[in-house]
Amino acid sequence: MKVSTAQIEKLYKFTRDHYVEHYDLQTELVDHLANGIETRWKENPKLSFEDALNLEFKEFGVIGFNDVIERHSLAMTK
């Protein structure tokens, strides 16, 4: 099963809601999350989009996207 266009928009909103401000970083994270969700659906087709998203987000650990945001900010300042 593939992530739909509407679900992609939800992923962009999800990244914005988690304080990812830069569009290029949002796009990378959306791509990563979408690929992870599709992989989870291959393993468990009955898994809902929200549940798959939550499982993928947990892969980022307790502080969520903060490490990714910090690395991106450091790269931008170089």
Secondary structure, 3 states (H helix, E strand, C coil): CCCCHHHHHHHHHHHHHCCCCCHHHHHHHHHHHHHHHHHHHHHCCCCCHHHHHHHHHHCCCCCCCHHHHHHHHHHHHC
